């Protein structure tokens, strides 16, 4: 069960020695803790404020949306982060920031997820909870490199001169199932190393040698450096001539962060330190990237590992180096980090920015906030056939009336904020019998609200696991659909025939966590009878 109580006893004795030798430093830490760091308790999910507060401070979470398995780097004065995308296409989302608090979406690293497996296509849709898991982003010799694992297919990498692409086709490093959570290290002498965990074999973690270009693992070069206790979230870093292996493990009532260090990249890693507590009340912040600000301060961009309907959301924690170890958050008397809910923005006051959401569909390409549920059939959608609209053509679902087996669902992450309102305008004039189109929420279950056509007539409908509710006939060309929810995660759908007055549609729907993902909102169109009919989406407006 990991280090357990012996580690706590060791750290307690060590903390007393450090306190006696470095009283001035720890006094400064305590002043910092009661000054710019706010460690007061926060009820999970019930925040009224988040991110940039317009006064030079920020409140966690900085991204109250499903940015799971996050990693982060600095390149010059810019920060880039990646987040796992599982079966969504395009894959491996990339974020950009200038201050580690205000993030926008830069793009994706994987254009065609069927390069991973044909199971990721809309004709199979067989990778829920799988697909692109955690990875790492690095910058080396003028190129961005992204590495990641899939639990069924192995390890992959790609690179690009710019985060916006073009990204190279995927290159497979290891064609073997059962591996996850990888990271490379480009050492000062030109040698390259790679850490990964074989979760299928007792969570054994190995550090391998790589070719100097970082594209291939050298066969039979792996050295076992860790095993057991559900270890994952691997990162490799070098600081002051020491090599550090960051990871998380399960014990002490949940998942917490550990680190081991050595004088050589492949060990032996004889020194270990706990970097933060489990913190179940804060949904276990435990996986992310440690990054340095230009002034020498350090930060930890992390997801909260206990998933709920909002997914595994992201926070930014200050890092304090204690005795050569990066402690995450506010150090306690034992030198173990705790959650910080409020802190100064790195670099001072700045203009607030948030990830893109709304879309008028008047650009030549889909905006980067959009991800299809599985790789789409590109002939089924267009931004060019009707200028200023997204045209969605219906296809037949793999299973009758099952949204999770229907191609052509375009999705976004949702936010957990006090008020969320999504409104979309849909032109329904060219629907065909058997077709259903509209607005949806889903994870491992779903709720749909929209328009169906039967015998040449169109009807408003709502559908969830409890069945179909037909509402009323629709005679106009356009229908406006809306979903509203708050921090309680209960959504209600509404409709309008004029875009002004909205009326309830169907039952409320409780947003859900499923397949390691938070709830998504999406625009869908399918036909249970035949691949005919289409709808045009005028706009998608998300206010949060």
HELIX and SHEET records of a PDB file:
HELIX    1   1 UNK A    4  UNK A   21  1                                  18    
HELIX    2   2 UNK A   23  UNK A   34  1                                  12    
HELIX    3   3 UNK A  113  UNK A  115  5                                   3    
HELIX    4   4 UNK A  118  UNK A  120  5                                   3    
HELIX    5   5 UNK A  199  UNK A  201  5                                   3    
HELIX    6   6 UNK A  280  UNK A  282  5                                   3    
HELIX    7   7 UNK A  378  UNK A  380  5                                   3    
HELIX    8   8 UNK A  403  UNK A  405  5                                   3    
SHEET    1   A 3 UNK A  51  UNK A  52  0                                        
SHEET    2   A 3 UNK A  57  UNK A  59 -1                                        
SHEET    3   A 3 UNK A 342  UNK A 344 -1                                        
SHEET    1   B 4 UNK A  71  UNK A  75  0                                        
SHEET    2   B 4 UNK A  78  UNK A  83 -1                                        
SHEET    3   B 4 UNK A  91  UNK A  97 -1                                        
SHEET    4   B 4 UNK A 103  UNK A 110 -1                                        
SHEET    1   C 8 UNK A  88  UNK A  89  0                                        
SHEET    2   C 8 UNK A 371  UNK A 373 -1                                        
SHEET    3   C 8 UNK A 410  UNK A 413 -1                                        
SHEET    4   C 8 UNK A 520  UNK A 527 -1                                        
SHEET    5   C 8 UNK A 435  UNK A 442 -1                                        
SHEET    6   C 8 UNK A 446  UNK A 454 -1                                        
SHEET    7   C 8 UNK A 457  UNK A 464 -1                                        
SHEET    8   C 8 UNK A 467  UNK A 474 -1                                        
SHEET    1   D 4 UNK A 135  UNK A 140  0                                        
SHEET    2   D 4 UNK A 143  UNK A 150 -1                                        
SHEET    3   D 4 UNK A 154  UNK A 160 -1                                        
SHEET    4   D 4 UNK A 171  UNK A 174 -1                                        
SHEET    1   E 4 UNK A 179  UNK A 186  0                                        
SHEET    2   E 4 UNK A 192  UNK A 198 -1                                        
SHEET    3   E 4 UNK A 204  UNK A 210 -1                                        
SHEET    4   E 4 UNK A 223  UNK A 227 -1                                        
SHEET    1   F 4 UNK A 232  UNK A 239  0                                        
SHEET    2   F 4 UNK A 242  UNK A 251 -1                                        
SHEET    3   F 4 UNK A 254  UNK A 262 -1                                        
SHEET    4   F 4 UNK A 271  UNK A 276 -1                                        
SHEET    1   G 4 UNK A 285  UNK A 292  0                                        
SHEET    2   G 4 UNK A 298  UNK A 304 -1                                        
SHEET    3   G 4 UNK A 314  UNK A 322 -1                                        
SHEET    4   G 4 UNK A 325  UNK A 328 -1                                        
SHEET    1   H 2 UNK A 330  UNK A 331  0                                        
SHEET    2   H 2 UNK A 337  UNK A 338 -1                                        
SHEET    1   I 7 UNK A 381  UNK A 382  0                                        
SHEET    2   I 7 UNK A 390  UNK A 393 -1                                        
SHEET    3   I 7 UNK A 534  UNK A 543 -1                                        
SHEET    4   I 7 UNK A 420  UNK A 427 -1                                        
SHEET    5   I 7 UNK A 478  UNK A 485 -1                                        
SHEET    6   I 7 UNK A 490  UNK A 496 -1                                        
SHEET    7   I 7 UNK A 503  UNK A 504 -1                                        
SHEET    1   J 7 UNK A 381  UNK A 382  0                                        
SHEET    2   J 7 UNK A 390  UNK A 393 -1                                        
SHEET    3   J 7 UNK A 534  UNK A 543 -1                                        
SHEET    4   J 7 UNK A 420  UNK A 427 -1                                        
SHEET    5   J 7 UNK A 478  UNK A 485 -1                                        
SHEET    6   J 7 UNK A 490  UNK A 496 -1                                        
SHEET    7   J 7 UNK A 509  UNK A 510 -1                                        
END                                                                             
